[in-house]
């Protein structure tokens, strides 16, 4: 009697089901660390910057910070910043979301709603904040913080308008202030990958 090398139709079907399940399992695992199944491509950015308080300084001085580009900008009708800085009488720092300064921004003469910004002052040190929290952000609400207090920023950024994820995250900490010149010296870490929360060095995985 000849030995048959082929599988029966029923066994073939069962084998295909098992193989398909294994493939889907691997595919799901490969993307589980990426929000929305996206892959980050840009390393986190670290900067040391100097801004000026909004009040008590010329309007031409930079008082705003853009989380997507890391740029310091002037306060103007284009609202090219996500947060602005000011100083309290006791030397504490007021971090102000863009919508509290203007509800509408102008781009090439075209008005549009100002982006929403959430702020959070987590416990611990600046370096200890390695990932943006999942919750707890106060949106469009100013924070008054002392020097050394980390602040995490959540921005519905225009830089993400063509991405499946619409949010960018950054963190900052003010190291010192000069109350005479009204300068604010701070450090920041930005994650330029839309939807990714990690502040660790390198290209983020989450």
Steps between C-alpha positions, in 0.01 A plus 500: 500500500636842408554740784323833449721807560220754482285609795127451501291813424391522867859484627608755242231741620599454865865561419419820312291628792786438745753671272273800446445535873872489567564765235236734642639449847847600386363799313310617806807459719724696265277807522387484861755755622397759239193720548256459211744250346739783407878484510702786643778625274647802683712503815385696803650849515669666800565873528603766749322828430445853632162671473372833631197567715197626310458799729766757573693434176478638143248333269786409267652267762428126476257377767341203325613140447395274212502133601520366143799704382661584833512864391462805722269754338341837564142530614308601189171450313634189325522327842804307387557373854335239720586647838619843612693595813452769762643571844306540823601756763652225715718371215283200413436425134162517332469260204210618281328291229453679168118513516512710815679768300293475182209273406566564130825502303574655164689315227552698176199708600278196551358455853479158663451371855810505716635156583402340831780450752494291817746542787598269784745548788606144595681403816867412491792644311523619141726208400271261684208585269580256219154484345200731468218380730182353357273736694494793742557785253320829564413637160514873428582573864811687612742346748707693755806298596823552694843452351586131469140386451462296178208581273368263232331655195232332287431683171241443231767613255467621143816298435282187534223605262599233246562228760263241643596630845436868573692554824861596573668481841783696656633570848684797645651621825610851600843492660535869583354845441641851490237724654682815385521413129193273537679213328390139548766230456353157431566156355266301281462156346267467201361193329440612138320175412123552508330283762821376665555574869858392574761756610787253500796562265480359149209409275204422729316169501195627689 
